[in-house]
Each structure stands twice: as C-alpha cells, then as structure tokens.
Amino acid sequence: MGVLIFIITPAILYLLGSSWQPFENVTAFPALSMITLVALAGVGLFGGLTCIFIGAELRGVRERYFSNVD
C-alpha cells in the first residue's frame, strides 16, 4: 500500500500542476499553487511511509505473538 501511494502521488501532482480544459467550450481549470502542490507531495510521502512502517510493525507483532500457536 505504501509503495502504491509513492507511485500515485507524483501522477496526481502532475495532473493537478497543469492547467487543463475538460471540455471544448469550458474555461480551463487553473493550476494549483506551488505551496499546495508541495503540501500534497508531503502528505503523499509521509502517508506512504506511515503505511510502510505500520506494516513492518504489524509483521513483527504477528511473528512475536502468533509464531508459537500450535
């Protein structure tokens, strides 16, 4: 899950950083500011790290408490 967040975050930032026109007769959406993009990148980075660290800790808990169950 954490790796997936790391992969998806730059793609979302690329899409939000550009100004694009959804339909032919509609005004283009404005691009987000640099501060907003940096904040979203931070959320993606630390969200991915959180998922990775929680997974590592839960793996350790499973090995400690459930390895002796026979």
N, C-alpha and C positions, 0 to 999 in steps of 0.2 A: 504494500500500500504506500509506503514512504517513497519508494522508487517511482511509483506511478505519479505521485504528487510532484516529484522533481521533474518528471518528463512533461507533465501537463502544464505546469506553471509558466515556463518560457513561451509555450504556444499561446496561452491565454494572454500573456503580456504583449506578445507581438500583435495579436488581434486588437487588443484594447489600445495599443500605442499608435495605431494607424487610423486615419480618417477614411471612412468608407461610406458608400451610398447603398443602402439596402435595396431600393427600387429605383426605377428610371426617373420618375417625376418627383422624387422625395429629396429634400435637402440632406446633404451628407451629415452623418453624426460627427461631432467634434472629437478629436483625440483627447485622451486623458492627460492630465498634467504629469510632469516628471515625478513630483512628490508622491502622487497617487500610485504611479507605476512602481516606484521604489518600495512603498509600503506594501503593495500586493506581492512583490517579489520576496520581501521579508516574511510575510505571512506564509507564502508557499514554502520557503526554505525552512523555517522553523516548524511548520506543520509537518513537513516530510521527516525532519529529524525527530520530532516527537513520536511519530508513528514507528520509526525505526527503533528508537530507544525503548519504547513501551513493548514492542515485540521482543526485543532482546531480554528485557526483564521478565516478561511472562514466560519466555522459553526457559529461563533459569529457574523460575518458580515451579514450572511443570517438572523439570528434571529433579529438583530437590524434593518435592513433596509427593510426586507420583511415580518415581522410579522404583520404590520399594513395595508397591502394591502388587501382591501376588495372591 
